[in-house]
Amino acid sequence: MSKLTILKRSSNQARGLADFAQNFLSSNQKIDESVYERLKLFHTDSVVCGVSALALKTNAPTILRDEALVYHKIPKDYNVPRLTKSKVFGSKEWVQSEKAIVANCSAVREWDSNGTVFGYNKNIPGHQAGEFGHNDFYPVAVAASHTKGLSGVKTLKGMLLIDEIRGRLAEVFSLKTYKIDHVVHGAIASAVTYGTLIGASPLEIEHAIGMVVAHYIPFRAIRAGKQLSDSKGASAAISTEVAIMSVHRAMNGFIGPKDIFRNPEAIFRFFEHTKGDSPFDIALGFEGNDFAVMGMHFKLGLYEHQSAGALEGVLNLLKQNPKLFEHGVSAIKNINITAYEPAYGIIGDPHKRDPKTRQSADHSMVFIVSRLIKKAMENKEKLRNAESLDDYWKTLILTPADYSHEAVFSSETRDLMNKITFEHGGLEYDSKYPEGIPTKVDITVNTGTTVSSGLVMFPSGHANNKTCDLKGILNNKNKTLLKVTQPDSAKCESFLKKLNSIDNLNATEMENIYDFDISYSKHSIDSEEYRL
């Protein structure tokens, strides 16, 4: 059974979100166990991505974590009203909540390997805006838990609310259409959820949402250019930091703009003109299994999700045509990828054919596919006895090492990249997105023979894929990434067990949910000196 709450476009939706959140978090409604199970998979996945990014000394997460621990640590004898606190990954020290959040969200996002939403709901008219979004914001609920002493179950429910608000906003308003970064939806969801969990009133939350939308709108300039910067990976973190600051200010009496969704000068009505209403209704799940998180997608390694169809196509071709392994990379004459917009325009952009940084390589279709094929050729003996496509995903998982300086400039990978051509599939493909990820891969060998994957719509990790061993592949991903964070496998297993059982933790145990003994690499993954 499902129950949706509709916040009408003719209403004050900022206040409506605050009222809904209060009711949602205080009620004992029946939420299907399948929802919580999926949510736990996303949370564990995000944390493992985060701690591994820190272990390999990625730049922005390291800077923001150090900033929190050096400048914003809370002394043990420090006592002020409404003190908010949390902990950064791998530390027992209390720091100011917004600084823990910006550090942890940045670490989670750095690999661009955690969950994705494409803002598509086929069941509700007008809910197919197709905005991107990622499961970057769980540290917000954990910070609220640390501040208020909440149980794991209550914290998990807060995470669900964050995903629900940002996921539903992604269905009704396409930020990217107006060159605004998709993290705005997550910032709004963070302000609502965090404020509710720490005791802000609906009016204070309305003020905080108003401040977020009026003062802190990031444009996609952070993602533009041939080579991407730290700003791309830290965008969600920085927007969430200011969202939490806005909540604190509102609780201290700062009055922000009210009724921001109907404000004619705010982004929503400014870009989509109405006669006074908001441009959209907002539908929010309350019970049962009709929640946005159920339509969110997993990445099974490090790659831009728009490339998932191509990766599945390549793996299927390798599995079904073992002769492709016989003569190696040199036997391949051409790899043609037919894709849809926006994949064709974003990760197929000609500027992405010569990536020089990890952040650019993981948004380059030619690099991602080439690296996978190179890895397959190197692991052909292991794949000889592979029984399923799941085994291919597990064996050939793309890891941080596949985007290191050494990997980015690998001559063999570059040779493969030069053999890849693109085609835009036109309306036939575009019309199938964002319901699916319509992609086709054709590989031609030097003898002239061509093998085709056929159309791939729902690759492994996609919410509509019902054939892959999702839990098994994600468990493999988690263990693979944790190997670079800690050589002691028992410690890794203990950490995974704690994350996977978050719903069984009490408030005291939640204080140490992110406590993990991180073993740091000698060199940053992005330095020329790094070696696996």
VEXDREN-2710 file (C-alpha; in Angstrom, 1 decimal):
% VEXDREN-2710
k/r/px/py/pz
1/MET/0.0/0.0/0.0
2/SER/1.2/3.5/-0.8
3/LYS/0.1/6.9/0.2
4/LEU/1.3/10.1/-1.5
5/THR/1.1/13.6/0.0
6/ILE/0.6/16.2/-2.7
7/LEU/1.9/19.7/-2.1
8/LYS/-0.2/21.8/-4.6
9/ARG/1.5/24.4/-6.8
10/SER/-1.1/26.9/-5.5
11/SER/0.2/26.4/-1.9
12/ASN/3.2/27.6/0.1
13/GLN/5.3/24.6/-0.7
14/ALA/8.2/25.7/1.5
15/ARG/6.0/25.6/4.5
16/GLY/4.4/22.4/3.1
17/LEU/7.7/20.6/3.0
18/ALA/8.4/21.6/6.6
19/ASP/5.0/20.5/7.8
20/PHE/5.3/17.2/5.9
21/ALA/8.8/16.5/7.3
22/GLN/7.5/17.0/10.9
23/ASN/4.6/14.6/10.3
24/PHE/6.8/12.1/8.4
25/LEU/9.4/11.9/11.1
26/SER/7.1/11.8/14.1
27/SER/4.6/9.2/12.7
28/ASN/4.6/5.5/13.1
29/GLN/3.5/4.8/9.5
30/LYS/4.3/1.4/8.0
31/ILE/7.2/1.7/5.6
32/ASP/8.1/-1.4/3.7
33/GLU/11.2/-3.2/4.7
34/SER/12.4/-3.3/1.1
35/VAL/12.7/0.5/1.2
36/TYR/15.0/0.5/4.2
37/GLU/17.0/-2.4/2.8
38/ARG/17.7/-0.4/-0.4
39/LEU/18.4/2.7/1.6
40/LYS/21.0/0.9/3.7
41/LEU/22.7/-0.4/0.5
42/PHE/23.0/3.2/-0.7
43/HIS/24.3/4.5/2.6
44/THR/27.0/1.8/3.0
45/ASP/28.0/2.4/-0.6
46/SER/28.3/6.1/-0.1
47/VAL/30.4/5.8/3.1
48/VAL/32.8/3.3/1.6
49/CYS/33.3/5.6/-1.4
50/GLY/34.0/8.4/1.1
51/VAL/36.6/6.7/3.3
52/SER/38.4/5.3/0.3
53/ALA/38.6/8.8/-1.2
54/LEU/40.2/10.0/2.0
55/ALA/42.6/7.0/2.2
56/LEU/43.9/7.9/-1.3
57/LYS/44.4/11.5/-0.3
58/THR/42.1/13.1/-2.8
59/ASN/42.4/16.9/-2.7
60/ALA/39.1/18.5/-1.7
61/PRO/37.9/15.9/0.8
62/THR/41.3/16.1/2.5
63/ILE/41.3/19.9/2.7
64/LEU/37.7/20.0/4.0
65/ARG/38.4/17.2/6.6
66/ASP/41.5/19.0/7.8
67/GLU/39.7/22.3/8.0
68/ALA/37.0/20.7/10.2
69/LEU/39.5/19.1/12.6
70/VAL/41.9/22.1/12.8
71/TYR/39.6/25.1/12.9
72/HIS/36.2/23.7/14.0
73/LYS/36.9/21.1/16.6
74/ILE/34.8/21.4/19.7
75/PRO/36.7/21.4/23.0
76/LYS/35.5/18.8/25.6
77/ASP/34.5/21.5/28.1
78/TYR/32.8/23.7/25.5
79/ASN/29.1/24.3/26.3
80/VAL/26.9/26.7/24.5
81/PRO/23.1/26.7/23.8
82/ARG/22.0/24.8/20.7
83/LEU/25.5/23.4/20.1
84/THR/25.4/21.2/17.0
85/LYS/28.1/18.6/16.5
86/SER/29.2/15.6/14.4
87/LYS/32.3/13.7/13.4
88/VAL/34.2/13.4/10.1
89/PHE/35.0/10.0/8.7
90/GLY/37.7/8.2/10.6
91/SER/37.8/10.5/13.6
92/LYS/36.6/10.4/17.2
93/GLU/36.7/14.2/17.6
94/TRP/33.6/16.3/17.7
95/VAL/33.5/19.2/15.2
96/GLN/30.8/21.7/14.2
97/SER/28.1/19.9/12.4
98/GLU/28.2/21.9/9.1
99/LYS/31.9/21.3/8.9
100/ALA/31.6/17.6/9.4
101/ILE/28.8/17.6/6.8
102/VAL/30.8/19.5/4.1
103/ALA/33.8/17.2/4.7
104/ASN/31.9/13.9/4.6
105/CYS/29.6/14.9/1.7
106/SER/32.7/15.9/-0.3
107/ALA/34.4/12.6/0.4
108/VAL/31.3/10.6/-0.5
109/ARG/31.0/12.4/-3.9
110/GLU/34.7/12.5/-4.8
111/TRP/34.7/9.3/-6.9
112/ASP/31.4/10.0/-8.5
113/SER/30.6/6.4/-7.8
114/ASN/27.6/6.5/-5.4
115/GLY/23.9/6.4/-6.2
116/THR/22.1/8.4/-9.0
117/VAL/18.6/9.5/-9.7
118/PHE/17.4/10.6/-13.1
119/GLY/14.2/12.3/-12.0
120/TYR/11.8/10.1/-13.9
121/ASN/8.5/8.8/-12.5
122/LYS/6.4/7.2/-15.2
123/ASN/3.4/6.8/-12.8
124/ILE/2.7/10.5/-12.2
125/PRO/2.0/12.9/-15.1
126/GLY/4.5/15.8/-15.2
127/HIS/7.0/13.9/-13.1
128/GLN/9.5/13.2/-15.8
129/ALA/11.7/16.3/-15.6
130/GLY/14.8/14.2/-15.7
131/GLU/17.1/16.1/-13.3
132/PHE/20.2/14.3/-12.1
133/GLY/21.0/13.9/-8.4
134/HIS/23.1/11.7/-6.2
135/ASN/22.9/10.1/-2.7
136/ASP/25.5/12.5/-1.3
137/PHE/23.6/13.8/1.7
138/TYR/23.4/11.1/4.3
139/PRO/25.9/12.8/6.6
140/VAL/23.2/15.4/7.2
141/ALA/21.0/12.9/9.0
142/VAL/24.0/11.5/10.9
143/ALA/25.0/15.0/12.1
144/ALA/21.4/15.6/13.3
145/SER/21.6/12.2/15.1
146/HIS/24.9/13.2/16.8
147/THR/23.4/16.6/17.9
148/LYS/20.1/15.2/19.3
149/GLY/21.2/11.6/20.3
150/LEU/19.0/9.7/17.8
151/SER/18.9/6.0/17.2
152/GLY/19.9/4.4/14.0
153/VAL/16.3/3.7/13.0
154/LYS/15.4/7.4/13.4
155/THR/18.6/8.4/11.5
156/LEU/17.7/6.1/8.7
157/LYS/14.3/7.6/8.4
158/GLY/15.9/11.0/8.1
159/MET/18.0/9.7/5.2
160/LEU/14.9/8.4/3.6
161/LEU/13.3/11.8/3.9
162/ILE/16.3/13.5/2.3
163/ASP/16.2/11.2/-0.7
164/GLU/12.4/11.6/-1.0
165/ILE/12.4/15.4/-1.1
166/ARG/15.4/15.7/-3.5
167/GLY/14.2/12.8/-5.6
168/ARG/10.7/14.2/-6.1
169/LEU/12.0/17.7/-6.8
170/ALA/14.3/16.1/-9.5
171/GLU/11.1/14.7/-11.1
172/VAL/9.4/18.1/-11.5
173/PHE/12.1/20.7/-12.1
174/SER/15.1/20.3/-14.4
175/LEU/17.8/22.5/-13.0
176/LYS/20.3/21.5/-15.7
177/THR/18.0/23.0/-18.3
178/TYR/18.8/26.4/-16.9
179/LYS/22.5/25.6/-16.3
180/ILE/22.0/25.3/-12.5
181/ASP/23.7/22.6/-10.7
182/HIS/21.6/19.6/-9.5
183/VAL/22.8/19.9/-5.9
184/VAL/20.1/22.6/-5.2
185/HIS/17.5/19.9/-4.7
186/GLY/19.7/18.1/-2.2
187/ALA/20.4/21.4/-0.3
188/ILE/16.7/22.0/0.1
189/ALA/16.1/18.5/1.3
190/SER/19.0/18.8/3.7
191/ALA/17.7/22.0/5.2
192/VAL/14.2/20.5/5.7
193/THR/15.4/17.2/7.2
194/TYR/18.2/18.5/9.4
195/GLY/16.0/21.4/10.7
196/THR/13.2/19.0/11.5
197/LEU/15.5/16.5/13.2
198/ILE/17.2/19.0/15.5
199/GLY/13.9/20.8/16.5
200/ALA/13.5/23.8/14.2
201/SER/9.9/25.0/13.7
202/PRO/8.2/24.8/10.3
203/LEU/8.5/28.6/10.1
204/GLU/12.2/28.5/10.8
205/ILE/12.6/25.8/8.2
206/GLU/10.7/27.9/5.7
207/HIS/13.2/30.7/6.3
208/ALA/16.1/28.4/5.9
209/ILE/14.8/27.1/2.5
210/GLY/14.3/30.7/1.4
211/MET/17.9/31.6/2.3
212/VAL/19.2/28.5/0.4
213/VAL/17.3/29.4/-2.8
214/ALA/17.8/33.2/-2.6
215/HIS/21.5/33.3/-1.6
216/TYR/23.2/30.1/-2.7
217/ILE/22.4/28.9/-6.2
218/PRO/25.4/27.2/-7.9
219/PHE/25.5/27.2/-11.7
220/ARG/26.9/24.5/-13.8
221/ALA/30.0/26.6/-14.5
222/ILE/31.6/24.3/-11.9
223/ARG/31.3/21.5/-14.4
224/ALA/32.2/23.4/-17.6
225/GLY/35.6/23.2/-19.4
226/LYS/37.9/20.6/-20.8
227/GLN/39.4/19.7/-17.4
228/LEU/37.2/19.6/-14.3
229/SER/38.2/21.1/-10.9
230/ASP/37.6/20.3/-7.2
231/SER/34.4/22.4/-7.4
232/LYS/32.6/19.7/-9.4
233/GLY/33.1/17.0/-6.8
234/ALA/32.5/19.3/-3.8
235/SER/29.4/21.0/-5.1
236/ALA/26.9/19.0/-3.1
237/ALA/29.0/19.4/0.0
238/ILE/29.4/23.1/-0.2
239/SER/25.7/23.7/-1.0
240/THR/24.7/21.5/1.9
241/GLU/27.1/23.3/4.2
242/VAL/25.3/26.6/3.5
243/ALA/21.9/24.8/3.9
244/ILE/22.9/23.8/7.4
245/MET/24.2/27.2/8.2
246/SER/20.9/28.7/7.0
247/VAL/19.0/26.4/9.4
248/HIS/21.2/27.5/12.3
249/ARG/20.7/31.2/11.4
250/ALA/16.9/30.7/11.1
251/MET/16.8/29.0/14.5
252/ASN/18.7/32.0/15.9
253/GLY/16.0/34.4/14.6
254/PHE/17.2/35.3/11.1
255/ILE/14.2/35.9/8.8
256/GLY/14.7/34.5/5.3
257/PRO/12.4/34.9/2.2
258/LYS/9.1/33.1/2.7
259/ASP/7.1/31.0/0.2
260/ILE/10.2/30.8/-2.0
261/PHE/8.7/28.3/-4.6
262/ARG/6.1/31.0/-5.6
263/ASN/8.5/33.9/-5.4
264/PRO/8.6/35.4/-8.9
265/GLU/12.3/36.3/-8.7
266/ALA/13.5/32.9/-7.4
267/ILE/14.8/30.3/-9.8
268/PHE/11.5/28.3/-10.1
269/ARG/9.2/31.0/-11.4
270/PHE/11.9/33.0/-12.9
271/PHE/12.7/30.3/-15.4
272/GLU/9.2/28.7/-15.7
273/HIS/6.7/31.6/-15.8
274/THR/3.4/31.2/-14.1
275/LYS/0.6/33.5/-13.1
276/GLY/1.4/33.2/-9.4
277/ASP/1.6/29.5/-8.6
278/SER/4.7/27.4/-8.3
279/PRO/5.5/25.6/-11.7
280/PHE/4.8/22.2/-10.2
281/ASP/3.1/20.0/-7.6
282/ILE/5.3/18.0/-5.3
283/ALA/4.3/14.4/-4.6
284/LEU/5.9/12.8/-1.5
285/GLY/5.7/9.2/-0.3
286/PHE/4.6/8.7/3.2
287/GLU/4.2/4.9/3.7
288/GLY/4.4/1.6/1.8
289/ASN/7.0/1.4/-0.9
290/ASP/6.3/4.3/-3.2
291/PHE/9.5/6.3/-2.4
292/ALA/11.9/8.0/-4.8
293/VAL/14.8/5.9/-3.5
294/MET/13.3/2.8/-5.1
295/GLY/13.9/4.4/-8.5
296/MET/17.5/5.4/-7.8
297/HIS/20.4/3.6/-9.4
298/PHE/23.7/2.1/-8.2
299/LYS/27.1/2.4/-9.8
300/LEU/29.0/-0.9/-9.6
301/GLY/32.4/0.8/-9.8
302/LEU/33.9/4.1/-10.7
303/TYR/32.3/5.5/-13.8
304/GLU/29.8/8.1/-14.9
305/HIS/26.4/6.5/-14.8
306/GLN/25.5/7.7/-18.3
307/SER/28.2/5.1/-19.5
308/ALA/26.5/2.2/-17.7
309/GLY/24.7/1.0/-20.8
310/ALA/27.9/1.0/-22.8
311/LEU/29.8/-0.9/-20.1
312/GLU/27.0/-3.5/-19.9
313/GLY/27.1/-3.8/-23.7
314/VAL/30.9/-4.4/-23.7
315/LEU/30.7/-7.0/-20.9
316/ASN/27.9/-8.8/-22.7
317/LEU/29.9/-8.8/-25.9
318/LEU/33.0/-10.2/-24.2
319/LYS/31.1/-12.9/-22.4
320/GLN/29.2/-14.0/-25.6
321/ASN/32.2/-13.7/-27.9
322/PRO/35.3/-15.2/-26.2
323/LYS/37.2/-15.0/-29.5
324/LEU/37.5/-11.2/-28.8
325/PHE/40.1/-12.2/-26.2
326/GLU/42.3/-14.3/-28.6
327/HIS/44.3/-11.5/-30.2
328/GLY/43.9/-8.8/-27.6
329/VAL/43.5/-5.1/-28.0
330/SER/45.5/-5.0/-31.3
331/ALA/42.8/-7.1/-33.0
332/ILE/40.1/-4.5/-32.4
333/LYS/39.6/-2.2/-35.4
334/ASN/36.7/-0.1/-34.2
335/ILE/34.3/0.3/-31.3
336/ASN/31.2/2.2/-32.2
337/ILE/28.8/3.4/-29.4
338/THR/25.3/4.6/-30.2
339/ALA/23.9/6.7/-27.4
340/TYR/21.2/9.2/-26.4
341/GLU/21.2/12.7/-25.2
342/PRO/22.4/13.8/-22.7
343/ALA/25.0/11.0/-22.7
344/TYR/26.1/11.8/-26.2
345/GLY/26.6/15.5/-25.4
346/ILE/28.1/15.2/-22.0
347/ILE/30.4/12.2/-21.7
348/GLY/30.7/11.9/-25.5
349/ASP/31.8/15.5/-25.8
350/PRO/34.9/15.7/-28.1
351/HIS/36.7/17.7/-25.4
352/LYS/36.5/14.5/-23.3
353/ARG/38.6/12.6/-25.8
354/ASP/41.8/13.8/-24.2
355/PRO/41.3/13.8/-20.4
356/LYS/44.3/14.8/-18.3
357/THR/42.8/14.5/-14.8
358/ARG/40.8/11.8/-13.0
359/GLN/37.7/14.1/-12.7
360/SER/37.7/14.5/-16.5
361/ALA/38.6/10.8/-17.3
362/ASP/35.6/9.6/-15.3
363/HIS/33.3/11.8/-17.4
364/SER/34.9/10.5/-20.7
365/MET/33.0/7.7/-22.4
366/VAL/36.0/6.8/-24.6
367/PHE/38.3/6.6/-21.5
368/ILE/35.9/4.6/-19.4
369/VAL/35.1/2.0/-22.1
370/SER/38.7/1.7/-23.1
371/ARG/39.9/1.1/-19.6
372/LEU/37.3/-1.6/-19.1
373/ILE/38.4/-3.4/-22.3
374/LYS/42.1/-3.1/-21.4
375/LYS/41.3/-4.6/-18.0
376/ALA/39.3/-7.4/-19.6
377/MET/42.3/-8.4/-21.8
378/GLU/44.6/-8.4/-18.8
379/ASN/42.1/-10.6/-16.9
380/LYS/41.1/-13.0/-19.6
381/GLU/42.3/-16.1/-17.7
382/LYS/40.2/-15.2/-14.7
383/LEU/37.2/-14.6/-17.0
384/ARG/37.6/-17.9/-18.7
385/ASN/35.6/-19.7/-16.0
386/ALA/33.2/-16.8/-15.3
387/GLU/29.6/-18.2/-15.2
388/SER/27.6/-15.0/-15.3
389/LEU/27.6/-11.4/-16.2
390/ASP/27.8/-10.7/-12.5
391/ASP/31.3/-12.3/-12.4
392/TYR/32.4/-10.0/-15.2
393/TRP/31.2/-6.9/-13.2
394/LYS/33.0/-8.2/-10.1
395/THR/36.3/-9.1/-11.9
396/LEU/36.5/-6.0/-14.0
397/ILE/35.3/-3.4/-11.5
398/LEU/36.7/0.0/-12.3
399/THR/38.6/1.3/-9.2
400/PRO/40.4/4.5/-8.3
401/ALA/43.6/3.0/-9.7
402/ASP/41.9/3.0/-13.1
403/TYR/41.8/6.8/-13.0
404/SER/45.3/7.4/-11.5
405/HIS/47.8/9.5/-13.4
406/GLU/49.5/6.4/-14.7
407/ALA/46.2/5.0/-16.0
408/VAL/45.0/8.2/-17.5
409/PHE/48.1/8.4/-19.7
410/SER/48.4/4.7/-20.4
411/SER/49.4/4.3/-24.1
412/GLU/47.4/1.1/-24.5
413/THR/44.3/2.8/-23.1
414/ARG/44.9/5.8/-25.4
415/ASP/45.2/3.5/-28.4
416/LEU/41.9/2.0/-27.6
417/MET/40.3/5.5/-27.1
418/ASN/41.4/6.4/-30.7
419/LYS/39.4/3.4/-32.0
420/ILE/36.1/4.5/-30.5
421/THR/33.5/6.4/-32.6
422/PHE/30.1/7.8/-31.5
423/GLU/26.7/8.0/-33.0
424/HIS/23.7/9.9/-31.7
425/GLY/20.8/7.5/-31.8
426/GLY/18.3/10.3/-32.4
427/LEU/14.7/10.2/-31.4
428/GLU/14.6/6.4/-31.1
429/TYR/17.2/6.6/-28.3
430/ASP/16.3/10.0/-26.8
431/SER/12.7/9.0/-26.3
432/LYS/13.7/6.0/-24.1
433/TYR/15.7/8.2/-21.6
434/PRO/15.4/8.8/-18.7
435/GLU/13.3/5.7/-18.3
436/GLY/16.4/3.7/-19.3
437/ILE/19.9/4.2/-20.5
438/PRO/19.5/3.3/-24.2
439/THR/22.9/2.4/-25.6
440/LYS/24.3/0.0/-28.2
441/VAL/27.9/-1.1/-28.7
442/ASP/29.4/-2.6/-31.9
443/ILE/32.9/-4.0/-32.0
444/THR/34.6/-4.6/-35.3
445/VAL/37.8/-6.7/-35.5
446/ASN/40.5/-6.5/-38.1
447/THR/39.0/-9.4/-40.1
448/GLY/35.9/-7.2/-40.7
449/THR/33.6/-9.2/-38.4
450/THR/31.3/-7.0/-36.3
451/VAL/29.5/-8.1/-33.1
452/SER/26.7/-6.0/-31.6
453/SER/25.4/-5.8/-28.1
454/GLY/21.9/-4.8/-29.3
455/LEU/20.0/-2.1/-27.4
456/VAL/20.8/-2.0/-23.7
457/MET/18.1/-0.2/-21.7
458/PHE/18.5/-1.3/-18.0
459/PRO/22.1/-2.2/-17.3
460/SER/23.2/-3.8/-14.0
461/GLY/22.7/-1.3/-11.2
462/HIS/19.8/0.4/-12.9
463/ALA/16.6/0.4/-10.7
464/ASN/14.7/-1.5/-13.4
465/ASN/17.3/-4.2/-13.8
466/LYS/15.9/-7.4/-12.2
467/THR/18.6/-9.9/-13.3
468/CYS/21.9/-8.9/-11.7
469/ASP/23.1/-10.0/-8.3
470/LEU/23.0/-6.4/-6.9
471/LYS/23.9/-7.2/-3.3
472/GLY/26.7/-9.5/-4.4
473/ILE/28.2/-7.0/-6.8
474/LEU/27.9/-4.1/-4.3
475/ASN/29.5/-6.3/-1.6
476/ASN/32.4/-6.9/-4.0
477/LYS/32.6/-3.2/-4.7
478/ASN/32.7/-2.3/-1.0
479/LYS/35.4/-4.9/-0.2
480/THR/37.5/-3.8/-3.2
481/LEU/37.4/-0.1/-2.2
482/LEU/38.0/-0.9/1.5
483/LYS/41.2/-2.8/0.6
484/VAL/42.9/0.6/-0.2
485/THR/41.8/2.0/3.1
486/GLN/42.8/-0.7/5.6
487/PRO/45.0/-3.8/5.1
488/ASP/43.4/-5.6/8.0
489/SER/40.4/-7.4/6.4
490/ALA/38.9/-8.1/9.8
491/LYS/38.6/-4.3/10.5
492/CYS/37.0/-3.8/7.1
493/GLU/34.5/-6.6/7.7
494/SER/33.6/-5.1/11.1
495/PHE/33.1/-1.6/9.6
496/LEU/30.8/-3.0/6.9
497/LYS/28.9/-5.0/9.4
498/LYS/28.3/-1.8/11.5
499/LEU/27.2/0.2/8.4
500/ASN/24.9/-2.6/7.2
501/SER/23.2/-2.8/10.6
502/ILE/22.7/0.9/11.2
503/ASP/19.0/0.3/12.0
504/ASN/20.0/-1.8/15.0
505/LEU/22.3/0.9/16.5
506/ASN/21.3/2.9/19.6
507/ALA/22.1/6.5/20.1
508/THR/25.5/5.8/21.8
509/GLU/26.5/3.4/19.0
510/MET/25.5/6.0/16.4
511/GLU/28.1/8.4/17.8
512/ASN/30.8/6.1/16.4
513/ILE/29.1/5.1/13.1
514/TYR/31.8/6.6/11.0
515/ASP/34.7/5.6/13.3
516/PHE/37.1/3.6/11.1
517/ASP/40.9/3.3/11.2
518/ILE/41.9/4.7/7.8
519/SER/45.3/3.8/6.5
520/TYR/46.4/6.6/4.3
521/SER/48.3/6.2/1.0
522/LYS/51.8/7.6/0.8
523/HIS/50.9/9.6/-2.3
524/SER/47.7/11.0/-3.6
525/ILE/45.9/9.0/-6.2
526/ASP/46.2/12.0/-8.5
527/SER/50.0/12.5/-8.2
528/GLU/52.4/11.1/-10.7
529/GLU/54.2/9.2/-7.9
530/TYR/51.1/7.1/-7.0
531/ARG/51.4/3.4/-7.6
532/LEU/48.8/0.8/-6.5
END
